[in-house]
């Protein structure tokens, strides 16, 4: 065997090893998603605050108050004409998941100017070391951090 074919064999072995490592990593990630415990009311109840002034008050009875939350689409805030204004007002919530995101909750409310039902999703990450963190898939910056667990 000459040096050129031998190098080719080693490159193929290295590429095959990298492919196997990537496949194992992918399968382990899928397993972690499946073994994660489902969210409970105690995981989401409380006041979620963002650095931009946004605030989500989640109550155990399924009611919520949204303050300065970026609207997901036209007609879901205080103006039907302008997109990406904020919504402040009452809402209800249920456990739901935005496609391809971590589990979370969905807020439902009526757009003030149009009366149509609007939805906002909060994807939630629970951490033992830090506070629970969430983000809105339609407006991922900034993150929401859960504070008080028993809102007023």
N, C-alpha and C positions, 0 to 999 in steps of 0.2 A: 504494500500500500504506500502511496506517496503522501506527502504532507498535505496536499490540497484536499483529497477525499477525507483524510483523517480530521482536518479542521471542520469540514462540513458535517461529519458525524457528531463531533462535539457540540457544534452549534445547534444541531437538531435535538440532541439530548438536553441541552440547556433550555431550548425553547419548549420542549415537551415538559420539562420540570416546572417551568414558569406557568404553563397552562394548567397543569395539575394543581399547583399552589393556588392559582386564581379560582379554580373550580371549588376547591375545598373551602376557601375563604367565603365564596358566594353562598355555598350550602350552609356554612356555620351562621352566616348572617340571617338566612331564611329561618333557621332553627331558633335563633334568638327572638325574632319577631313572633314566632308562633308560641313561644313559652312565656312571653310577657303577659302578666296578669291584666285582665281588662280593667279599664278605669272604673272607679267608683265615685259616688257623690262626694265622699270626703277628699278625693283626689282633686276635685275641681271647684268645690265650694269655697268662696272667699272673694277677695278683691284682687283683681289682676291689673297691674299698672304698667304703663309704658313711659319711656322717657319723653315722648312727644305730647304727653298730657292725656293720652287715651286711657280709658279705665273701663273694666268689665266687672260688674258686681254679679256674682253667681250665687243664687240661693238654692238650698236643698229642695224647695217646693217646686222647682222648675221655672221660677221667674228670674228675671235678670234686668239690670239697668246698664245701658251702654252710654258712655260719655266720650265724645270726640273720637269716635271710631271711624276710620276711613271707609266710606261706602264702597261696596263691591261693584256697583254698576250704576248707570244713569237712573234717576228716579228713586233711589233708595236712601237719599239723605233729605235735607231740607229744601232742595231745589231740583225740579225735574229737568231743567235745561243743562245744568253743569254736572259733569262727571267728577268723581274723586273729591267730593265734599265730605264732611264728616256727619255722622248721625249721633244724636243724643236723644235718648228716650227709653221707654220700656221695651222689653223683649221677653221671649220664652226661650228655653234651651232644652236640648235632648242630646244624648250621646250619638255621635255620628263621625264619620271619617271622610276627609277630603281625599280624592284618589291619589295614591302614591305618597301619602303623608302619614305621620304617626297618628294613632288614635286621638280623638279629641271630642269636642262638642260643637253643635251647630246652634246659632242664635237665629230665631225667626222674629221678624217684626214687620210692621206695615210702613212702607215709604210714606212720609208725611205729605208729600205733594201729589203722589199718584195713587196711593192706597193699595199698591201691589205688594204682595208678600216678598220680602227680601230675606236673604240668608247670608250669614257670616259664619265662617268656620274658624275654630281655634284649635290648632294642632298642639297637643300637650306632651311635654317630656317631663317625667317624674325622676327626680334625683334624690338620693339619700344624703349626698354631701352638700348640695345647694338647694335653693328654693326651686319649686316647680316653675318651669319656663314654658311659654307658649308663643305661637306666632300665627298670624293670619296669612294663609297662602296667597290671598289676593294682594297683600301688602306686608311682606315678610319683615320689613324694617319699620319700626323697632320691635324688639321682643317684649312680651308681656311677662311680668314676674308676679307670682301669687304671693300676697301678703296675708292679711288677716283671714282666718278660716271661718269666722262666724260674722258675716256682714250684718249690719243693722237693718 
